[in-house]
Amino acid sequence: MFKSFIFTVFCVLLLSVDSARCQPAPAAAGADEIQVLIDVSGSMKQNDPDNLRIEASRLLVNLLPDGAKAAFWLFAEKTAPLSATDAVSSAWKQQASKATANIHSRGLYTHIEDAIQTVLSQGFTGSGKKHLILLTDGFVDISKDIMQSADSRERILSEWIPKLQQQNINVQTIALSEQADKELLEKLAFETGGWAETAQSAEQLQRVFLKMAQKAAPKETLPLTDNKFKVDSGIHEFSVLVFKKPHAAPTQLVAPDGKSISKQSMVANVSWLESQTYDLITVKQPLIGEWRLVAEVDPDNQVMIVTDLKLQLSEIPNFLGENEALPIKAHFTDKDKLIARADFLGMLALEVIQDQQTPAKMQVVAAEPGFYQHQVEHLSLGKHLLKIVADGKTFKREIVHEIEVVATPITVEKHVDVAQRQVSLKLLPDTKLIDPAGLVINAVINQAGREPETRVLTGKDGVWIMDLVGLPPETTTHVNFNVMAKDHAGKPLTPAVKPLSIDDSWFAPAEKVEVAAPEAATDAHHEEANHEAGGEHHEQADHEQHPPPEAPPTNWLLVGGILLAINLVLGVGGFFTYRYLKKNQAEKHQQLLERLS
């Protein structure tokens, strides 16, 4: 019994030393969820006569990351599953790829509302990031009665967008044809922080689906220059996506050892998905060195990788207001643990490339070892392509992100009363562009578990004000703005106002949390300690007043010997354990550096 006790205490010491040495790993977040809605209404016969949605959907299936939850749906007058919601795996991809052959163009209507409602009620189930990809070529069309269709469209704007926001679902929309309701699709994307694209033809669908896959499940890539890329020892797998023109020569890969790989090579660690318009080539456990792609150069070709050595970025929004700066923060992880060693960081150089312009160097964050930052400013209106490239001498990593800068003729000023949990919003129109007399602003406010509330803001002296009082804690309040306006010539305008998500962070400034929380915790700890000490004192006093009837005398010599033995075991064991763990840690970091050197 005594030996077991010493062994238990010794194990506790080992765990304590290890936990003090290592930072705790963050809690695993829920798997990402991706739901895809494909329009199969009859109008697709004209806009996609060759049914290229099949090949585009098949590409998207194979671009989805393993472990994510995903499903494909077909919608027209009704919505039906094409592939069941399940974790993405090789088996799921095989089944879903076969199911894409069932995409058709026989539907009667375009019931977008039913499609959104079905996915919200049946598709999303977890707590991870949620993305809804919607492909359509038309307007909301649910009946021969155009008023029923108009009512359905209005419900999407006033009811379903708030519900999408409540569940933090980003909507990626694809308009196939100029006849699609671009205003509705762009509103769905903008209000939910998603993304909107227009495919001018069905032939562009593969490239558009690639963009949507990057938005829903961004992957790290390798720089592809002159059809060449370098694979380092930290890469377990890469996938090359090659877009092909009609009658293009067969694609080939040339490995670092000079061997050429084609679709017919039948190499064990290579899988090859081929279509008329693209090749997707996956190589597991690839050779280290420079690989070469034998194909026509295309700016959309890319090399996606699976690796433990990852370049991580702070969250970058899809939409940015005019004159708004974009801060970018980056760091590296190895098996999801921050790398902050000076010898590793000394090899790194990080750059931000905006629209193929001169690269801007990211600067070291002095207060946070391992982190780099840069602020992008003075972006013009429209879409911009950002590349964050890391060069570690023996390895490279790249992340590509597209953003859109939108005009903000109406600015929003925020005033927060922390004590009362009250937020006052002031909307200020640019009177040079907007005629205040014709300005109407509606705000849609929604919180989880409540019906959305619509308020009509009233303007006074050129300012439109809205107060939100007594906002409940641990609840996010979403505020959307619907604006109708005219310029001074009477021309209708639709100014975009970015939606707001008000949560507890609005009422707890970071500096107050950092100072106040430890004090509160310390006070609580002292209070608990005093309470326990008091309880022990009373308990001890009670025992003293009512001692056990036949308590044996204490053998203090034996107790002293036991304590001395325990201290010796713990001291010697702790010393050698500490030395072992330090040596093990140093060896692991050295192995990482050796792999990259």
C-alpha positions as CSV (number, residue, x, y, z in Angstrom):
1,M,0.0,0.0,0.0
2,F,2.8,2.3,0.9
3,K,4.7,1.6,-2.4
4,S,1.5,2.2,-4.3
5,F,1.1,5.6,-2.6
6,I,4.7,6.6,-3.5
7,F,4.2,5.5,-7.1
8,T,0.9,7.5,-7.4
9,V,2.6,10.6,-6.0
10,F,5.5,10.1,-8.4
11,C,3.2,9.9,-11.4
12,V,1.4,13.1,-10.3
13,L,4.8,14.8,-10.2
14,L,5.6,13.6,-13.7
15,L,2.3,15.0,-15.0
16,S,2.9,18.3,-13.2
17,V,6.4,18.7,-14.7
18,D,5.1,17.9,-18.2
19,S,2.1,20.2,-18.0
20,A,4.3,23.0,-16.7
21,R,6.7,22.5,-19.7
22,C,4.1,22.4,-22.4
23,Q,1.3,24.8,-23.4
24,P,-2.1,23.2,-23.2
25,A,-3.4,22.2,-26.7
26,P,-6.6,24.1,-27.7
27,A,-9.8,22.3,-27.5
28,A,-10.7,20.6,-30.8
29,A,-13.4,22.5,-32.6
30,G,-16.3,20.8,-34.3
31,A,-15.8,19.7,-37.9
32,D,-16.4,22.2,-40.6
33,E,-19.8,21.7,-42.4
34,I,-20.3,22.3,-46.1
35,Q,-23.7,22.0,-47.8
36,V,-24.0,22.5,-51.5
37,L,-27.3,23.3,-53.3
38,I,-27.4,22.7,-57.1
39,D,-30.2,24.2,-59.2
40,V,-31.8,21.6,-61.5
41,S,-34.7,23.8,-62.9
42,G,-35.6,23.5,-66.6
43,S,-33.8,26.8,-67.5
44,M,-30.5,25.0,-67.0
45,K,-31.1,23.3,-70.4
46,Q,-30.3,26.7,-71.9
47,N,-27.6,27.9,-69.5
48,D,-25.8,24.5,-69.1
49,P,-26.8,22.5,-72.1
50,D,-23.8,20.1,-71.7
51,N,-24.5,19.6,-68.0
52,L,-21.1,20.8,-67.0
53,R,-22.4,21.0,-63.5
54,I,-21.6,17.3,-63.2
55,E,-17.8,17.8,-63.8
56,A,-17.8,21.0,-61.6
57,S,-19.5,19.2,-58.8
58,R,-17.2,16.2,-59.0
59,L,-14.2,18.6,-58.7
60,L,-15.7,20.2,-55.7
61,V,-16.3,16.8,-54.1
62,N,-12.6,15.9,-54.5
63,L,-11.4,19.3,-53.2
64,L,-13.3,19.0,-49.9
65,P,-11.0,18.2,-46.9
66,D,-11.2,14.9,-45.2
67,G,-13.0,15.0,-41.9
68,A,-15.4,17.8,-42.8
69,K,-19.1,17.1,-42.9
70,A,-20.6,17.7,-46.3
71,A,-23.6,17.0,-48.5
72,F,-25.0,17.9,-52.0
73,W,-28.6,18.7,-52.7
74,L,-30.6,19.2,-55.8
75,F,-33.4,21.8,-55.8
76,A,-36.1,23.0,-58.2
77,E,-39.8,23.1,-56.9
78,K,-38.6,20.7,-54.1
79,T,-35.2,20.0,-52.5
80,A,-33.8,16.5,-52.4
81,P,-30.4,15.1,-51.2
82,L,-27.9,14.0,-53.8
83,S,-25.5,12.7,-51.3
84,A,-26.1,12.3,-47.6
85,T,-24.5,14.5,-44.9
86,D,-21.5,12.6,-43.6
87,A,-17.8,13.0,-42.9
88,V,-15.7,13.4,-46.0
89,S,-13.5,10.4,-46.7
90,S,-12.3,8.4,-49.6
91,A,-15.5,6.3,-49.5
92,W,-17.7,9.4,-49.3
93,K,-15.9,11.1,-52.2
94,Q,-16.3,7.9,-54.3
95,Q,-20.0,7.7,-53.6
96,A,-20.7,11.5,-54.0
97,S,-18.7,11.6,-57.3
98,K,-20.9,8.8,-58.7
99,A,-24.0,10.6,-57.5
100,T,-23.2,13.7,-59.5
101,A,-24.3,11.8,-62.6
102,N,-27.9,12.4,-61.3
103,I,-27.7,16.2,-61.8
104,H,-30.4,17.1,-64.4
105,S,-32.4,20.0,-65.8
106,R,-36.0,18.7,-65.4
107,G,-37.3,20.9,-62.6
108,L,-40.3,23.1,-62.9
109,Y,-39.5,26.0,-60.6
110,T,-36.6,27.6,-58.7
111,H,-37.6,27.5,-55.1
112,I,-34.6,29.0,-53.4
113,E,-36.5,29.5,-50.1
114,D,-37.4,25.8,-49.8
115,A,-33.7,24.9,-50.5
116,I,-32.4,27.2,-47.8
117,Q,-35.1,26.0,-45.3
118,T,-34.4,22.3,-46.1
119,V,-30.7,22.7,-45.5
120,L,-31.1,24.6,-42.3
121,S,-33.5,22.0,-40.9
122,Q,-31.8,18.9,-42.1
123,G,-28.2,19.6,-43.2
124,F,-26.3,21.5,-40.5
125,T,-25.9,19.6,-37.2
126,G,-22.5,20.4,-35.6
127,S,-20.7,23.2,-34.0
128,G,-17.9,23.8,-36.6
129,K,-17.7,26.5,-39.2
130,K,-20.7,26.3,-41.6
131,H,-20.8,27.1,-45.3
132,L,-23.6,27.0,-47.7
133,I,-22.8,27.0,-51.5
134,L,-25.7,27.9,-53.7
135,L,-25.7,27.6,-57.5
136,T,-28.6,28.9,-59.5
137,D,-29.3,30.5,-62.8
138,G,-32.6,32.3,-62.1
139,F,-34.9,34.3,-59.9
140,V,-37.0,33.0,-57.1
141,D,-39.8,31.2,-58.9
142,I,-42.3,29.0,-56.8
143,S,-45.6,29.4,-58.7
144,K,-47.3,30.7,-61.7
145,D,-48.6,33.5,-59.4
146,I,-45.7,36.1,-59.5
147,M,-46.9,37.6,-56.2
148,Q,-46.2,34.3,-54.4
149,S,-42.7,34.3,-55.8
150,A,-42.2,37.9,-54.7
151,D,-43.4,37.1,-51.2
152,S,-40.9,34.1,-51.1
153,R,-38.1,36.4,-52.1
154,E,-39.0,38.9,-49.5
155,R,-39.0,36.2,-46.8
156,I,-35.5,35.2,-47.8
157,L,-34.3,38.8,-47.2
158,S,-36.3,39.4,-44.0
159,E,-36.5,36.0,-42.3
160,W,-34.0,33.6,-43.7
161,I,-30.9,35.8,-43.8
162,P,-31.3,36.5,-40.1
163,K,-31.7,32.8,-39.4
164,L,-28.5,32.1,-41.4
165,Q,-26.7,34.7,-39.4
166,Q,-28.0,33.2,-36.1
167,Q,-26.4,29.9,-37.1
168,N,-23.2,31.6,-38.3
169,I,-23.6,30.2,-41.8
170,N,-21.5,31.8,-44.6
171,V,-23.3,31.7,-47.9
172,Q,-21.3,31.3,-51.1
173,T,-23.5,32.1,-54.1
174,I,-22.9,31.3,-57.8
175,A,-25.0,33.0,-60.5
176,L,-24.9,31.0,-63.7
177,S,-26.2,33.4,-66.4
178,E,-27.0,37.1,-66.5
179,Q,-30.7,36.2,-65.8
180,A,-29.9,35.1,-62.3
181,D,-31.1,37.3,-59.4
182,K,-27.7,38.8,-58.7
183,E,-29.1,41.3,-56.2
184,L,-30.5,38.6,-54.0
185,L,-27.4,36.4,-54.3
186,E,-25.0,39.2,-53.5
187,K,-27.2,40.2,-50.5
188,L,-27.1,36.6,-49.2
189,A,-23.3,36.6,-49.5
190,F,-22.7,40.0,-48.1
191,E,-25.0,39.8,-45.2
192,T,-23.6,36.4,-44.0
193,G,-19.9,37.2,-44.7
194,G,-19.8,34.7,-47.6
195,W,-18.8,35.3,-51.2
196,A,-20.6,35.9,-54.5
197,E,-19.4,34.9,-58.0
198,T,-20.9,35.0,-61.5
199,A,-20.0,32.3,-64.0
200,Q,-20.4,33.9,-67.4
201,S,-20.7,30.4,-68.9
202,A,-21.0,26.8,-67.7
203,E,-17.4,26.3,-68.9
204,Q,-16.3,28.6,-66.0
205,L,-18.0,26.6,-63.3
206,Q,-14.9,24.5,-62.4
207,R,-12.9,27.6,-61.7
208,V,-15.7,29.2,-59.7
209,F,-16.2,26.0,-57.7
210,L,-12.5,26.1,-57.0
211,K,-12.9,29.6,-55.5
212,M,-15.8,28.4,-53.4
213,A,-13.8,25.5,-52.1
214,Q,-11.1,27.9,-51.1
215,K,-13.6,30.0,-49.3
216,A,-15.3,27.1,-47.5
217,A,-12.2,25.0,-46.8
218,P,-9.0,27.0,-47.5
219,K,-5.9,24.8,-48.2
220,E,-2.3,25.7,-47.8
221,T,-0.5,25.7,-51.2
222,L,3.0,25.8,-52.6
223,P,4.1,28.6,-54.9
224,L,3.9,27.4,-58.5
225,T,6.3,29.3,-60.7
226,D,6.9,28.5,-64.4
227,N,5.1,25.2,-63.7
228,K,7.7,24.2,-61.0
229,F,7.3,23.7,-57.2
230,K,9.5,22.5,-54.4
231,V,8.4,19.8,-52.0
232,D,10.0,19.7,-48.5
233,S,10.2,16.9,-45.9
234,G,7.3,18.3,-44.0
235,I,4.8,17.6,-46.8
236,H,2.9,14.3,-46.5
237,E,0.8,14.7,-49.7
238,F,0.2,17.2,-52.5
239,S,-2.6,17.6,-55.0
240,V,-2.0,19.5,-58.3
241,L,-5.0,21.0,-60.0
242,V,-4.4,21.6,-63.7
243,F,-7.0,23.4,-65.9
244,K,-6.9,22.3,-69.6
245,K,-7.9,23.9,-72.8
246,P,-9.7,21.8,-75.5
247,H,-7.3,19.4,-77.4
248,A,-4.5,20.0,-74.9
249,A,-1.7,17.4,-74.7
250,P,-2.0,15.0,-71.8
251,T,-0.7,16.4,-68.5
252,Q,2.5,15.0,-67.0
253,L,4.4,15.4,-63.7
254,V,8.2,15.1,-63.6
255,A,9.5,14.0,-60.2
256,P,12.8,15.2,-58.6
257,D,14.5,12.0,-59.8
258,G,13.6,12.8,-63.4
259,K,10.9,10.2,-63.8
260,S,7.8,11.2,-65.7
261,I,4.4,10.4,-64.3
262,S,1.2,10.3,-66.5
263,K,-2.4,9.1,-66.1
264,Q,-1.3,5.7,-67.5
265,S,1.8,5.3,-65.3
266,M,-0.1,3.4,-62.6
267,V,2.2,4.6,-59.7
268,A,1.1,3.2,-56.3
269,N,1.2,6.5,-54.4
270,V,-0.4,8.6,-57.2
271,S,-4.2,9.0,-57.9
272,W,-5.4,10.8,-61.0
273,L,-8.8,12.4,-61.5
274,E,-9.2,13.3,-65.2
275,S,-11.9,15.2,-67.1
276,Q,-12.0,17.1,-70.3
277,T,-11.3,20.4,-68.6
278,Y,-9.1,19.6,-65.7
279,D,-6.8,17.1,-64.0
280,L,-6.5,16.6,-60.2
281,I,-3.3,14.6,-59.4
282,T,-2.7,13.6,-55.8
283,V,0.7,12.2,-54.7
284,K,1.2,10.7,-51.2
285,Q,4.6,10.7,-49.5
286,P,6.2,12.5,-52.4
287,L,9.9,12.7,-53.1
288,I,11.6,15.8,-51.7
289,G,12.9,18.3,-54.2
290,E,11.7,20.2,-57.3
291,W,8.8,18.9,-59.2
292,R,7.8,20.0,-62.7
293,L,4.4,20.2,-64.3
294,V,4.2,19.5,-68.0
295,A,1.1,21.4,-69.0
296,E,0.1,24.8,-70.3
297,V,0.7,27.6,-67.7
298,D,-2.6,28.7,-66.2
299,P,-3.0,31.3,-63.3
300,D,-5.6,29.1,-61.7
301,N,-3.4,26.0,-61.5
302,Q,-2.3,25.3,-58.0
303,V,-0.5,22.8,-55.7
304,M,-2.4,22.1,-52.5
305,I,-0.6,20.3,-49.6
306,V,-1.1,18.2,-46.5
307,T,1.5,19.0,-43.9
308,D,2.3,19.3,-40.2
309,L,4.3,22.4,-40.8
310,K,1.6,25.0,-41.3
311,L,1.4,28.7,-42.0
312,Q,-1.5,30.0,-40.0
313,L,-3.3,33.3,-40.5
314,S,-5.7,35.5,-38.5
315,E,-9.2,35.5,-39.8
316,I,-9.5,37.7,-43.0
317,P,-13.0,38.9,-43.9
318,N,-14.3,38.5,-47.4
319,F,-15.7,42.1,-47.4
320,L,-13.9,45.3,-46.5
321,G,-15.4,48.8,-46.3
322,E,-14.0,51.6,-48.3
323,N,-11.0,53.3,-46.6
324,E,-10.9,50.4,-44.1
325,A,-7.5,48.9,-43.2
326,L,-6.9,45.1,-43.2
327,P,-4.6,43.8,-40.5
328,I,-3.0,40.4,-41.3
329,K,-1.3,38.3,-38.6
330,A,0.6,35.1,-39.3
331,H,2.5,32.3,-37.4
332,F,3.8,28.8,-38.0
333,T,2.8,25.6,-36.2
334,D,4.2,22.1,-36.1
335,K,1.5,19.6,-35.4
336,D,-0.7,22.5,-34.3
337,K,1.8,23.8,-31.8
338,L,3.2,27.3,-32.1
339,I,6.9,27.5,-33.3
340,A,8.7,30.3,-31.5
341,R,12.3,29.1,-31.5
342,A,14.7,31.8,-32.6
343,D,16.8,29.5,-34.8
344,F,13.7,28.5,-36.8
345,L,12.3,32.0,-37.0
346,G,15.7,33.3,-38.2
347,M,15.2,31.3,-41.4
348,L,11.8,32.9,-42.1
349,A,10.7,35.7,-44.4
350,L,7.0,36.5,-44.8
351,E,5.5,38.7,-47.5
352,V,2.1,40.0,-48.6
353,I,1.6,40.3,-52.3
354,Q,-1.5,42.4,-53.4
355,D,-2.7,42.0,-56.9
356,Q,0.7,41.0,-58.3
357,Q,2.3,44.2,-57.0
358,T,5.6,44.6,-55.2
359,P,5.7,42.3,-52.1
360,A,5.4,44.0,-48.7
361,K,7.5,42.4,-45.9
362,M,5.6,41.3,-42.8
363,Q,7.2,42.5,-39.6
364,V,8.0,40.6,-36.4
365,V,5.6,41.2,-33.5
366,A,8.1,42.0,-30.7
367,A,5.7,41.2,-27.9
368,E,4.6,37.8,-29.4
369,P,7.5,35.6,-30.4
370,G,6.7,33.6,-33.5
371,F,4.1,36.1,-34.9
372,Y,4.3,38.4,-37.9
373,Q,2.0,41.2,-38.9
374,H,1.2,43.6,-41.8
375,Q,-1.6,46.1,-42.5
376,V,-3.0,46.4,-46.0
377,E,-4.3,49.9,-46.6
378,H,-5.7,52.2,-49.4
379,L,-7.4,49.4,-51.3
380,S,-9.6,50.6,-54.2
381,L,-13.2,49.5,-54.7
382,G,-13.6,46.0,-56.1
383,K,-12.0,42.6,-55.7
384,H,-8.4,42.1,-54.7
385,L,-6.2,39.0,-54.6
386,L,-3.9,38.7,-51.6
387,K,-1.0,36.2,-51.4
388,I,0.8,35.5,-48.1
389,V,4.0,33.8,-48.9
390,A,6.5,32.4,-46.4
391,D,10.0,31.5,-47.4
392,G,12.0,29.4,-44.9
393,K,15.1,28.9,-47.2
394,T,14.5,25.1,-47.4
395,F,10.7,25.3,-47.6
396,K,7.9,27.6,-48.8
397,R,4.2,28.0,-48.0
398,E,1.5,30.1,-49.6
399,I,-2.0,31.1,-48.7
400,V,-4.3,32.9,-51.3
401,H,-7.3,35.0,-50.2
402,E,-9.6,37.1,-52.3
403,I,-11.4,40.1,-50.8
404,E,-13.9,42.7,-52.0
405,V,-13.8,46.3,-51.0
406,V,-17.3,47.8,-51.0
407,A,-18.4,51.4,-51.1
408,T,-19.6,52.8,-47.8
409,P,-21.6,56.0,-48.5
410,I,-23.2,55.4,-45.1
411,T,-20.8,55.2,-42.1
412,V,-21.8,53.7,-38.7
413,E,-20.6,55.1,-35.4
414,K,-20.8,52.9,-32.4
415,H,-21.2,54.1,-28.8
416,V,-21.1,51.4,-26.1
417,D,-22.4,51.7,-22.5
418,V,-20.6,48.8,-20.8
419,A,-22.4,49.1,-17.4
420,Q,-25.9,49.1,-19.0
421,R,-25.0,46.7,-21.8
422,Q,-26.4,49.3,-24.2
423,V,-25.2,50.1,-27.8
424,S,-26.1,53.3,-29.6
425,L,-25.6,53.3,-33.4
426,K,-25.4,56.4,-35.5
427,L,-25.7,56.1,-39.3
428,L,-24.3,59.0,-41.2
429,P,-24.9,59.2,-45.0
430,D,-22.5,61.0,-47.3
431,T,-24.8,63.8,-48.4
432,K,-22.7,64.5,-51.5
433,L,-23.8,61.1,-52.9
434,I,-27.2,60.5,-51.1
435,D,-30.2,62.8,-50.9
436,P,-31.2,62.6,-47.2
437,A,-34.8,63.4,-48.1
438,G,-35.2,60.1,-50.0
439,L,-33.3,57.9,-47.5
440,V,-35.1,55.0,-45.7
441,I,-33.2,52.8,-43.3
442,N,-34.6,49.6,-41.8
443,A,-32.8,47.6,-39.2
444,V,-33.4,43.9,-38.7
445,I,-32.4,42.7,-35.2
446,N,-32.2,39.1,-34.3
447,Q,-31.0,37.0,-31.4
448,A,-31.1,33.2,-30.9
449,G,-34.5,32.0,-29.7
450,R,-36.3,35.2,-30.7
451,E,-38.2,36.3,-33.7
452,P,-36.4,38.9,-35.8
453,E,-37.4,42.5,-35.0
454,T,-37.6,45.1,-37.7
455,R,-37.2,48.8,-36.8
456,V,-37.6,51.8,-39.1
457,L,-34.9,54.3,-38.2
458,T,-35.9,58.0,-38.2
459,G,-33.5,60.7,-39.3
460,K,-32.9,64.0,-37.6
461,D,-30.3,66.6,-38.6
462,G,-28.7,64.2,-41.1
463,V,-28.2,61.4,-38.5
464,W,-30.2,58.1,-38.2
465,I,-30.0,56.7,-34.6
466,M,-30.8,53.3,-33.1
467,D,-30.5,52.3,-29.5
468,L,-30.1,48.7,-28.4
469,V,-30.8,48.4,-24.6
470,G,-30.2,45.7,-22.1
471,L,-28.5,43.2,-24.5
472,P,-28.3,39.8,-22.8
473,P,-24.9,38.3,-21.9
474,E,-23.6,35.2,-23.7
475,T,-25.8,36.1,-26.7
476,T,-24.9,37.5,-30.1
477,T,-27.1,40.1,-31.5
478,H,-27.1,40.4,-35.3
479,V,-28.1,43.7,-36.9
480,N,-28.8,43.9,-40.6
481,F,-29.5,47.2,-42.5
482,N,-31.8,47.4,-45.5
483,V,-31.3,50.8,-47.2
484,M,-33.3,52.5,-49.9
485,A,-31.8,55.7,-51.2
486,K,-31.6,58.2,-54.1
487,D,-29.0,60.5,-55.4
488,H,-29.7,64.2,-55.9
489,A,-30.9,63.5,-59.4
490,G,-33.5,61.0,-58.2
491,K,-31.6,57.9,-59.3
492,P,-32.2,54.9,-57.0
493,L,-29.2,53.7,-55.0
494,T,-28.7,50.5,-52.9
495,P,-25.9,51.5,-50.4
496,A,-24.3,48.5,-48.6
497,V,-24.0,48.7,-44.9
498,K,-22.0,45.9,-43.3
499,P,-24.0,43.9,-40.8
500,L,-23.0,44.0,-37.1
501,S,-22.6,41.1,-34.7
502,I,-22.7,42.4,-31.1
503,D,-21.4,39.9,-28.5
504,D,-19.8,40.0,-25.0
505,S,-16.5,41.3,-26.4
506,W,-18.2,44.7,-27.0
507,F,-18.7,45.1,-23.3
508,A,-15.4,43.7,-22.0
509,P,-12.4,45.6,-23.3
510,A,-9.3,43.5,-23.5
511,E,-7.3,45.6,-21.1
512,K,-10.0,45.4,-18.4
513,V,-10.3,41.6,-18.8
514,E,-6.5,41.2,-18.5
515,V,-6.3,43.2,-15.3
516,A,-9.6,42.5,-13.6
517,A,-9.9,38.8,-14.3
518,P,-6.8,37.7,-12.4
519,E,-7.7,39.9,-9.4
520,A,-11.2,38.4,-9.3
521,A,-9.8,34.9,-9.6
522,T,-7.2,35.7,-6.9
523,D,-9.9,37.1,-4.6
524,A,-12.1,34.1,-5.3
525,H,-9.2,31.8,-4.6
526,H,-8.4,33.5,-1.3
527,E,-12.0,33.4,-0.3
528,E,-12.3,29.7,-1.2
529,A,-9.0,29.0,0.6
530,N,-10.2,30.9,3.7
531,H,-13.5,29.0,3.6
532,E,-11.7,25.7,3.3
533,A,-9.3,26.7,6.0
534,G,-12.2,27.7,8.2
535,G,-13.9,24.5,7.4
536,E,-10.8,22.5,8.3
537,H,-10.4,24.5,11.5
538,H,-14.0,23.7,12.6
539,E,-13.6,20.1,11.5
540,Q,-10.4,19.9,13.4
541,A,-11.9,21.5,16.5
542,D,-14.8,19.1,16.3
543,H,-12.4,16.2,16.1
544,E,-10.6,17.6,19.1
545,Q,-13.8,17.8,21.0
546,H,-14.9,14.3,20.0
547,P,-11.7,12.2,19.6
548,P,-12.0,8.6,18.5
549,P,-12.5,6.4,21.5
550,E,-9.4,4.2,21.0
551,A,-7.0,6.1,18.8
552,P,-3.5,4.6,18.8
553,P,-0.5,6.8,19.7
554,T,1.3,8.4,16.7
555,N,4.7,6.9,15.9
556,W,6.4,10.2,14.9
557,L,9.7,8.4,14.2
558,L,7.9,6.2,11.6
559,V,6.1,9.3,10.1
560,G,9.4,11.1,9.8
561,G,11.1,8.2,8.1
562,I,8.2,7.9,5.6
563,L,8.3,11.6,4.8
564,L,12.1,11.5,4.3
565,A,11.8,8.5,2.0
566,I,9.1,10.2,-0.1
567,N,11.1,13.4,-0.4
568,L,14.1,11.4,-1.6
569,V,12.1,9.5,-4.2
570,L,10.4,12.6,-5.4
571,G,13.5,14.7,-5.5
572,V,15.7,12.1,-7.3
573,G,12.8,11.1,-9.6
574,G,11.8,14.7,-10.4
575,F,15.4,15.7,-11.2
576,F,15.9,12.8,-13.7
577,T,12.4,13.3,-15.1
578,Y,13.1,17.0,-15.7
579,R,16.4,16.2,-17.4
580,Y,14.7,13.6,-19.6
581,L,11.9,15.9,-20.7
582,K,14.2,18.8,-21.4
583,K,16.4,16.5,-23.5
584,N,13.4,15.0,-25.3
585,Q,12.0,18.5,-26.1
586,A,15.4,19.7,-27.5
587,E,15.7,16.6,-29.6
588,K,12.2,17.1,-31.2
589,H,12.9,20.7,-32.1
590,Q,16.3,19.7,-33.5
591,Q,14.6,17.0,-35.6
592,L,12.2,19.6,-37.1
593,L,15.1,21.9,-38.0
594,E,17.1,19.0,-39.5
595,R,14.1,18.0,-41.6
596,L,13.9,21.5,-43.0
597,S,17.7,22.1,-43.5
